[in-house]
């Protein structure tokens, strides 16, 4: 009898579920849930969504208006879309200041904007480090 994963406390690997490749990149991101916009930066980005940190809580499944500024050489490409909060994780590293990591799924994104993000991500992933 042989176990299908390593023994000795090993963790069975889980397959990547994301359909779109993502890149760890800090991109300017404005977020609004109907009130005043909050400006932050992405931690990572894909054509499906973004991951970022905010100093206030937004409940999962909240619909958001988003604006991203993709760097494109000397100019910037502005992308306006809608998304929904799909995951919220509290940041534990500073107990005196509340902060949260947010996973946002893009729900309304023009095809040309999705293509621009895909191009940006692929360009960054293929760049030598």
OpenMM code with the backbone's topology and positions (N, CA, C; nanometers):
from openmm import Vec3, app, unit

residues = "UNK UNK UNK UNK UNK UNK UNK UNK UNK UNK UNK UNK UNK UNK UNK UNK UNK UNK UNK UNK UNK UNK UNK UNK UNK UNK UNK UNK UNK UNK UNK UNK UNK UNK UNK UNK UNK UNK UNK UNK UNK UNK UNK UNK UNK UNK UNK UNK UNK UNK UNK UNK UNK UNK UNK UNK UNK UNK UNK UNK UNK UNK UNK UNK UNK UNK UNK UNK UNK UNK UNK UNK UNK UNK UNK UNK UNK UNK UNK UNK UNK UNK UNK UNK UNK UNK UNK UNK UNK UNK UNK UNK UNK UNK UNK UNK UNK UNK UNK UNK UNK UNK UNK UNK UNK UNK UNK UNK UNK UNK UNK UNK UNK UNK UNK UNK UNK UNK UNK UNK UNK UNK UNK UNK UNK UNK UNK UNK UNK".split()
positions = [
    Vec3(0.0848, -0.1187, 0.0000),
    Vec3(0.0000, 0.0000, 0.0000),
    Vec3(0.0882, 0.1236, 0.0000),
    Vec3(0.0609, 0.2163, -0.0903),
    Vec3(0.1432, 0.3367, -0.1020),
    Vec3(0.0532, 0.4599, -0.0989),
    Vec3(0.0906, 0.5573, -0.0159),
    Vec3(0.0125, 0.6804, -0.0078),
    Vec3(0.0351, 0.7655, -0.1317),
    Vec3(-0.0682, 0.8373, -0.1782),
    Vec3(-0.0546, 0.9168, -0.3003),
    Vec3(0.0169, 1.0502, -0.2797),
    Vec3(0.0643, 1.0783, -0.1597),
    Vec3(0.1374, 1.2024, -0.1334),
    Vec3(0.2482, 1.1734, -0.0345),
    Vec3(0.3421, 1.2653, -0.0212),
    Vec3(0.4546, 1.2406, 0.0706),
    Vec3(0.4080, 1.2239, 0.2139),
    Vec3(0.4755, 1.1382, 0.2863),
    Vec3(0.4461, 1.1202, 0.4283),
    Vec3(0.5359, 1.2112, 0.5095),
    Vec3(0.5206, 1.2082, 0.6394),
    Vec3(0.6066, 1.2891, 0.7257),
    Vec3(0.5631, 1.4342, 0.7297),
    Vec3(0.4304, 1.4571, 0.7292),
    Vec3(0.3816, 1.5942, 0.7404),
    Vec3(0.3743, 1.6671, 0.6075),
    Vec3(0.4045, 1.5992, 0.4973),
    Vec3(0.3959, 1.6630, 0.3661),
    Vec3(0.2526, 1.6997, 0.3323),
    Vec3(0.2376, 1.8007, 0.2525),
    Vec3(0.1052, 1.8459, 0.2121),
    Vec3(0.0835, 1.8051, 0.0672),
    Vec3(-0.0324, 1.7461, 0.0407),
    Vec3(-0.0633, 1.7073, -0.0956),
    Vec3(-0.0819, 1.8326, -0.1806),
    Vec3(-0.0110, 1.8451, -0.2916),
    Vec3(-0.0232, 1.9655, -0.3732),
    Vec3(-0.1621, 1.9763, -0.4351),
    Vec3(-0.2096, 2.0989, -0.4455),
    Vec3(-0.3382, 2.1206, -0.5102),
    Vec3(-0.3130, 2.1850, -0.6449),
    Vec3(-0.3879, 2.1442, -0.7449),
    Vec3(-0.3667, 2.2019, -0.8774),
    Vec3(-0.4092, 2.3485, -0.8805),
    Vec3(-0.3449, 2.4270, -0.9651),
    Vec3(-0.3792, 2.5681, -0.9836),
    Vec3(-0.5189, 2.5752, -1.0441),
    Vec3(-0.6098, 2.6485, -0.9810),
    Vec3(-0.7470, 2.6581, -1.0289),
    Vec3(-0.7696, 2.7798, -1.1165),
    Vec3(-0.6787, 2.8736, -1.1155),
    Vec3(-0.6983, 2.9959, -1.1932),
    Vec3(-0.6858, 2.9672, -1.3418),
    Vec3(-0.7756, 3.0284, -1.4197),
    Vec3(-0.7705, 3.0120, -1.5649),
    Vec3(-0.6775, 3.1139, -1.6291),
    Vec3(-0.6640, 3.2298, -1.5682),
    Vec3(-0.5817, 3.3366, -1.6255),
    Vec3(-0.4510, 3.3475, -1.5481),
    Vec3(-0.3383, 3.3599, -1.6185),
    Vec3(-0.2116, 3.3791, -1.5476),
    Vec3(-0.2122, 3.5118, -1.4724),
    Vec3(-0.1376, 3.5173, -1.3642),
    Vec3(-0.1312, 3.6408, -1.2855),
    Vec3(0.0134, 3.6787, -1.2634),
    Vec3(0.0313, 3.8064, -1.2338),
    Vec3(0.1650, 3.8575, -1.2119),
    Vec3(0.1643, 3.9418, -1.0843),
    Vec3(0.2701, 3.9261, -1.0030),
    Vec3(0.2862, 4.0083, -0.8831),
    Vec3(0.3340, 4.1455, -0.9296),
    Vec3(0.2441, 4.2403, -0.9307),
    Vec3(0.2754, 4.3731, -0.9841),
    Vec3(0.1935, 4.4775, -0.9082),
    Vec3(0.2593, 4.5879, -0.8755),
    Vec3(0.1918, 4.6974, -0.8048),
    Vec3(0.1372, 4.7956, -0.9077),
    Vec3(0.0043, 4.7954, -0.9216),
    Vec3(-0.0660, 4.8801, -1.0178),
    Vec3(-0.1615, 4.9692, -0.9394),
    Vec3(-0.1675, 5.0969, -0.9745),
    Vec3(-0.2602, 5.1894, -0.9103),
    Vec3(-0.4032, 5.1412, -0.9326),
    Vec3(-0.4814, 5.1375, -0.8237),
    Vec3(-0.6177, 5.0866, -0.8276),
    Vec3(-0.7076, 5.1754, -0.7427),
    Vec3(-0.8127, 5.2308, -0.8052),
    Vec3(-0.9144, 5.3077, -0.7324),
    Vec3(-1.0374, 5.2183, -0.7186),
    Vec3(-1.0912, 5.2119, -0.5964),
    Vec3(-1.2036, 5.1241, -0.5646),
    Vec3(-1.3156, 5.2076, -0.5054),
    Vec3(-1.4381, 5.1830, -0.5526),
    Vec3(-1.5541, 5.2507, -0.4954),
    Vec3(-1.6683, 5.1503, -0.4826),
    Vec3(-1.7361, 5.1553, -0.3682),
    Vec3(-1.8550, 5.0716, -0.3494),
    Vec3(-1.9792, 5.1598, -0.3490),
    Vec3(-1.9728, 5.2713, -0.4200),
    Vec3(-2.0835, 5.3657, -0.4262),
    Vec3(-2.0526, 5.4932, -0.3508),
    Vec3(-1.9560, 5.4872, -0.2589),
    Vec3(-1.9143, 5.6046, -0.1836),
    Vec3(-1.7900, 5.6649, -0.2469),
    Vec3(-1.7120, 5.7327, -0.1657),
    Vec3(-1.5875, 5.7931, -0.2138),
    Vec3(-1.4890, 5.6845, -0.2547),
    Vec3(-1.4111, 5.7111, -0.3573),
    Vec3(-1.3128, 5.6146, -0.4056),
    Vec3(-1.1956, 5.6046, -0.3083),
    Vec3(-1.1423, 5.4849, -0.2952),
    Vec3(-1.0249, 5.4562, -0.2134),
    Vec3(-0.9140, 5.4181, -0.3107),
    Vec3(-0.7969, 5.4739, -0.2926),
    Vec3(-0.6853, 5.4409, -0.3805),
    Vec3(-0.5902, 5.3457, -0.3096),
    Vec3(-0.5490, 5.2430, -0.3808),
    Vec3(-0.4547, 5.1446, -0.3291),
    Vec3(-0.3692, 5.0956, -0.4459),
    Vec3(-0.2965, 4.9879, -0.4244),
    Vec3(-0.2185, 4.9241, -0.5298),
    Vec3(-0.2469, 4.7750, -0.5276),
    Vec3(-0.2421, 4.7146, -0.6445),
    Vec3(-0.2589, 4.5698, -0.6497),
    Vec3(-0.1339, 4.5020, -0.5941),
    Vec3(-0.1532, 4.3823, -0.5430),
    Vec3(-0.0404, 4.2956, -0.5069),
    Vec3(-0.0144, 4.2001, -0.6228),
    Vec3(-0.1230, 4.1576, -0.6877),
    Vec3(-0.1105, 4.0822, -0.8115),
    Vec3(-0.2331, 4.1081, -0.8972),
    Vec3(-0.2193, 4.0738, -1.0254),
    Vec3(-0.3208, 4.1086, -1.1241),
    Vec3(-0.3293, 3.9996, -1.2301),
    Vec3(-0.4518, 3.9718, -1.2755),
    Vec3(-0.4741, 3.8835, -1.3896),
    Vec3(-0.5910, 3.9407, -1.4683),
    Vec3(-0.6225, 3.8800, -1.5809),
    Vec3(-0.7370, 3.9242, -1.6598),
    Vec3(-0.8686, 3.8869, -1.5921),
    Vec3(-0.8621, 3.8074, -1.4850),
    Vec3(-0.9823, 3.7674, -1.4109),
    Vec3(-1.0070, 3.8515, -1.2870),
    Vec3(-0.9007, 3.9133, -1.2317),
    Vec3(-0.9196, 3.9880, -1.1087),
    Vec3(-0.7907, 4.0439, -1.0532),
    Vec3(-0.8030, 4.0978, -0.9323),
    Vec3(-0.6892, 4.1624, -0.8663),
    Vec3(-0.6890, 4.1258, -0.7186),
    Vec3(-0.5710, 4.1364, -0.6586),
    Vec3(-0.5531, 4.1131, -0.5156),
    Vec3(-0.4881, 4.2386, -0.4602),
    Vec3(-0.5454, 4.2941, -0.3527),
    Vec3(-0.4930, 4.4189, -0.2973),
    Vec3(-0.5153, 4.4228, -0.1469),
    Vec3(-0.4654, 4.5289, -0.0832),
    Vec3(-0.4804, 4.5486, 0.0607),
    Vec3(-0.5440, 4.6846, 0.0853),
    Vec3(-0.6402, 4.6890, 0.1776),
    Vec3(-0.7063, 4.8138, 0.2183),
    Vec3(-0.7075, 4.8224, 0.3693),
    Vec3(-0.7194, 4.9449, 0.4207),
    Vec3(-0.7244, 4.9622, 0.5660),
    Vec3(-0.8678, 4.9687, 0.6185),
    Vec3(-0.9617, 4.9238, 0.5384),
    Vec3(-1.1001, 4.9126, 0.5852),
    Vec3(-1.1619, 4.7847, 0.5324),
    Vec3(-1.2633, 4.7366, 0.6019),
    Vec3(-1.3295, 4.6116, 0.5659),
    Vec3(-1.4364, 4.6376, 0.4604),
    Vec3(-1.4404, 4.5521, 0.3606),
    Vec3(-1.5499, 4.5496, 0.2632),
    Vec3(-1.5971, 4.4045, 0.2595),
    Vec3(-1.7253, 4.3843, 0.2792),
    Vec3(-1.7799, 4.2496, 0.2910),
    Vec3(-1.7686, 4.1714, 0.1605),
    Vec3(-1.7483, 4.0394, 0.1714),
    Vec3(-1.7503, 3.9555, 0.0520),
    Vec3(-1.8824, 3.9729, -0.0235),
    Vec3(-1.8753, 3.9610, -0.1546),
    Vec3(-1.9866, 3.9746, -0.2483),
    Vec3(-2.0303, 4.1199, -0.2697),
    Vec3(-1.9549, 4.2165, -0.2143),
    Vec3(-1.9833, 4.3577, -0.2400),
    Vec3(-1.9419, 4.3903, -0.3832),
    Vec3(-2.0319, 4.4570, -0.4562),
    Vec3(-2.0013, 4.5002, -0.5925),
    Vec3(-1.9206, 4.6294, -0.5866),
    Vec3(-1.8190, 4.6382, -0.6717),
    Vec3(-1.7279, 4.7524, -0.6714),
    Vec3(-1.7114, 4.8104, -0.8112),
    Vec3(-1.6848, 4.9407, -0.8159),
    Vec3(-1.6408, 5.0063, -0.9383),
    Vec3(-1.4896, 5.0203, -0.9242),
    Vec3(-1.4170, 4.9865, -1.0301),
    Vec3(-1.2713, 4.9822, -1.0246),
    Vec3(-1.2100, 5.0629, -1.1383),
    Vec3(-1.0958, 5.1226, -1.1098),
    Vec3(-1.0181, 5.1879, -1.2144),
    Vec3(-0.8718, 5.1541, -1.1936),
    Vec3(-0.8113, 5.0929, -1.2952),
    Vec3(-0.6704, 5.0537, -1.2922),
    Vec3(-0.5925, 5.1409, -1.3891),
    Vec3(-0.4663, 5.1651, -1.3563),
    Vec3(-0.3757, 5.2402, -1.4441),
    Vec3(-0.2595, 5.1484, -1.4817),
    Vec3(-0.2688, 5.0869, -1.5996),
    Vec3(-0.1618, 4.9976, -1.6451),
    Vec3(-0.0493, 5.0777, -1.7078),
    Vec3(0.0735, 5.0617, -1.6600),
    Vec3(0.1851, 5.1304, -1.7253),
    Vec3(0.2097, 5.0689, -1.8631),
    Vec3(0.2331, 5.1539, -1.9603),
    Vec3(0.2558, 5.1089, -2.0975),
    Vec3(0.3637, 5.1983, -2.1582),
    Vec3(0.4884, 5.1716, -2.1208),
    Vec3(0.5982, 5.2569, -2.1650),
    Vec3(0.5866, 5.3939, -2.1001),
    Vec3(0.5865, 5.4987, -2.1815),
    Vec3(0.5794, 5.6354, -2.1294),
    Vec3(0.4364, 5.6774, -2.0970),
    Vec3(0.3387, 5.5982, -2.1395),
    Vec3(0.1993, 5.6356, -2.1124),
    Vec3(0.1319, 5.5306, -2.0242),
    Vec3(0.0088, 5.5590, -1.9881),
    Vec3(-0.0692, 5.4674, -1.9044),
    Vec3(-0.1997, 5.4335, -1.9754),
    Vec3(-0.2448, 5.3098, -1.9583),
    Vec3(-0.3736, 5.2665, -2.0098),
    Vec3(-0.4698, 5.2606, -1.8922),
    Vec3(-0.5773, 5.3383, -1.8981),
    Vec3(-0.6775, 5.3393, -1.7913),
    Vec3(-0.7852, 5.2368, -1.8220),
    Vec3(-0.8122, 5.1522, -1.7253),
    Vec3(-0.9148, 5.0494, -1.7391),
    Vec3(-1.0190, 5.0715, -1.6313),
    Vec3(-1.1427, 5.0869, -1.6735),
    Vec3(-1.2552, 5.1030, -1.5815),
    Vec3(-1.3431, 4.9792, -1.5944),
    Vec3(-1.3763, 4.9184, -1.4804),
    Vec3(-1.4571, 4.7964, -1.4831),
    Vec3(-1.5321, 4.7803, -1.3511),
    Vec3(-1.6071, 4.6731, -1.3423),
    Vec3(-1.6765, 4.6386, -1.2190),
    Vec3(-1.6245, 4.5042, -1.1701),
    Vec3(-1.6329, 4.4856, -1.0400),
    Vec3(-1.5887, 4.3601, -0.9810),
    Vec3(-1.6654, 4.3303, -0.8545),
    Vec3(-1.6369, 4.2158, -0.7970),
    Vec3(-1.7001, 4.1755, -0.6723),
    Vec3(-1.5926, 4.1173, -0.5805),
    Vec3(-1.6044, 4.1478, -0.4511),
    Vec3(-1.5123, 4.0941, -0.3510),
    Vec3(-1.5440, 3.9457, -0.3340),
    Vec3(-1.4449, 3.8608, -0.3583),
    Vec3(-1.4675, 3.7166, -0.3446),
    Vec3(-1.3967, 3.6570, -0.2231),
    Vec3(-1.3004, 3.7301, -0.1665),
    Vec3(-1.2323, 3.6818, -0.0462),
    Vec3(-1.1747, 3.7986, 0.0304),
    Vec3(-1.1819, 3.7898, 0.1641),
    Vec3(-1.1244, 3.8912, 0.2526),
    Vec3(-1.0449, 3.8188, 0.3600),
    Vec3(-0.9188, 3.8595, 0.3757),
    Vec3(-0.8337, 3.8012, 0.4794),
    Vec3(-0.7779, 3.9142, 0.5645),
    Vec3(-0.7950, 3.9087, 0.6976),
    Vec3(-0.7353, 4.0136, 0.7811),
    Vec3(-0.5833, 4.0048, 0.7787),
    Vec3(-0.5196, 4.1203, 0.7842),
    Vec3(-0.3734, 4.1264, 0.7929),
    Vec3(-0.3388, 4.1215, 0.9407),
    Vec3(-0.2575, 4.0263, 0.9800),
    Vec3(-0.2290, 4.0041, 1.1214),
    Vec3(-0.1018, 4.0758, 1.1668),
    Vec3(-0.0180, 4.1236, 1.0759),
    Vec3(0.1144, 4.1737, 1.1134),
    Vec3(0.1135, 4.3019, 1.1966),
    Vec3(0.0028, 4.3770, 1.2007),
    Vec3(-0.0022, 4.4994, 1.2804),
    Vec3(-0.1356, 4.5080, 1.3543),
    Vec3(-0.1392, 4.4632, 1.4811),
    Vec3(-0.2662, 4.4599, 1.5545),
    Vec3(-0.3220, 4.5990, 1.5860),
    Vec3(-0.2395, 4.7028, 1.5782),
    Vec3(-0.2871, 4.8379, 1.6095),
    Vec3(-0.3602, 4.9032, 1.4921),
    Vec3(-0.3448, 4.8485, 1.3756),
    Vec3(-0.4044, 4.9086, 1.2565),
    Vec3(-0.4744, 4.7999, 1.1771),
    Vec3(-0.6058, 4.8118, 1.1588),
    Vec3(-0.6800, 4.7127, 1.0822),
    Vec3(-0.6481, 4.7233, 0.9343),
    Vec3(-0.6202, 4.6115, 0.8727),
    Vec3(-0.5984, 4.6060, 0.7289),
    Vec3(-0.6472, 4.4701, 0.6800),
    Vec3(-0.6843, 4.4654, 0.5532),
    Vec3(-0.7417, 4.3442, 0.4954),
    Vec3(-0.6876, 4.3230, 0.3549),
    Vec3(-0.6608, 4.1965, 0.3222),
    Vec3(-0.6274, 4.1572, 0.1853),
    Vec3(-0.7589, 4.1221, 0.1166),
    Vec3(-0.7764, 4.1695, -0.0054),
    Vec3(-0.8992, 4.1457, -0.0808),
    Vec3(-0.8688, 4.0787, -0.2134),
    Vec3(-0.9462, 3.9774, -0.2466),
    Vec3(-0.9445, 3.9190, -0.3802),
    Vec3(-1.0704, 3.9716, -0.4501),
    Vec3(-1.0506, 4.0340, -0.5661),
    Vec3(-1.1606, 4.0938, -0.6418),
    Vec3(-1.1686, 4.0250, -0.7771),
    Vec3(-1.2878, 3.9769, -0.8117),
    Vec3(-1.3119, 3.9131, -0.9405),
    Vec3(-1.3783, 4.0154, -1.0323),
    Vec3(-1.3225, 4.0322, -1.1524),
    Vec3(-1.3807, 4.1265, -1.2481),
    Vec3(-1.5085, 4.0670, -1.3065),
    Vec3(-1.6213, 4.1369, -1.2886),
    Vec3(-1.7494, 4.0883, -1.3401),
    Vec3(-1.7907, 4.1574, -1.4692),
    Vec3(-1.7560, 4.2831, -1.4843),
    Vec3(-1.7876, 4.3595, -1.6051),
    Vec3(-1.6589, 4.4225, -1.6544),
    Vec3(-1.6046, 4.3674, -1.7625),
    Vec3(-1.4774, 4.4142, -1.8165),
    Vec3(-1.4851, 4.4053, -1.9681),
    Vec3(-1.4690, 4.5193, -2.0361),
    Vec3(-1.4728, 4.5197, -2.1824),
    Vec3(-1.3648, 4.4266, -2.2367),
    Vec3(-1.3942, 4.3636, -2.3476),
    Vec3(-1.3005, 4.2674, -2.4058),
    Vec3(-1.1665, 4.3323, -2.4390),
    Vec3(-1.1671, 4.4558, -2.4886),
    Vec3(-1.0393, 4.5217, -2.5208),
    Vec3(-0.9586, 4.5475, -2.3931),
    Vec3(-1.0272, 4.5753, -2.2794),
    Vec3(-0.9569, 4.5945, -2.1522),
    Vec3(-0.9021, 4.4626, -2.0995),
    Vec3(-0.9796, 4.3552, -2.1145),
    Vec3(-0.9312, 4.2223, -2.0734),
    Vec3(-0.8068, 4.1866, -2.1558),
    Vec3(-0.8102, 4.2181, -2.2850),
    Vec3(-0.6948, 4.1921, -2.3719),
    Vec3(-0.5739, 4.2748, -2.3294),
    Vec3(-0.5969, 4.4004, -2.2901),
    Vec3(-0.4864, 4.4861, -2.2443),
    Vec3(-0.4231, 4.4291, -2.1174),
    Vec3(-0.5054, 4.3817, -2.0246),
    Vec3(-0.4519, 4.3216, -1.9012),
    Vec3(-0.3759, 4.1937, -1.9343),
    Vec3(-0.4339, 4.1096, -2.0205),
    Vec3(-0.3679, 3.9847, -2.0599),
    Vec3(-0.2316, 4.0133, -2.1224),
    Vec3(-0.2265, 4.1120, -2.2107),
    Vec3(-0.1002, 4.1503, -2.2747),
    Vec3(0.0002, 4.1990, -2.1700),
    Vec3(-0.0454, 4.2832, -2.0784),
    Vec3(0.0405, 4.3360, -1.9717),
    Vec3(0.0983, 4.2217, -1.8874),
    Vec3(0.0115, 4.1281, -1.8453),
    Vec3(0.0549, 4.0167, -1.7605),
    Vec3(0.1561, 3.9296, -1.8355),
    Vec3(0.1255, 3.8947, -1.9591),
    Vec3(0.2173, 3.8106, -2.0376),
    Vec3(0.3513, 3.8785, -2.0581),
    Vec3(0.3474, 4.0084, -2.0844),
    Vec3(0.4706, 4.0863, -2.1028),
    Vec3(0.5563, 4.0813, -1.9768),
    Vec3(0.4921, 4.1003, -1.8607),
    Vec3(0.5655, 4.0984, -1.7341),
    Vec3(0.6184, 3.9589, -1.7007),
    Vec3(0.5397, 3.8573, -1.7310),
    Vec3(0.5823, 3.7199, -1.7003),
    Vec3(0.6979, 3.6752, -1.7902),
    Vec3(0.7055, 3.7277, -1.9109),
    Vec3(0.8123, 3.6867, -2.0023),
    Vec3(0.9369, 3.7740, -1.9899),
    Vec3(0.9280, 3.8844, -1.9144),
    Vec3(1.0430, 3.9724, -1.8968),
    Vec3(1.1493, 3.9041, -1.8129),
    Vec3(1.2788, 3.9201, -1.8501),
    Vec3(1.3842, 3.8611, -1.7662),
    Vec3(1.3888, 3.9297, -1.6297),
    Vec3(1.4144, 3.8519, -1.5253),
    Vec3(1.4175, 3.9109, -1.3910),
    Vec3(1.5558, 3.9405, -1.3440),
] * unit.nanometer
topology = app.Topology()
chain = topology.addChain("A")
for resn in residues:
    res = topology.addResidue(resn, chain)
    for name in ("N", "CA", "C"):
        topology.addAtom(name, app.Element.getBySymbol(name[0]), res)
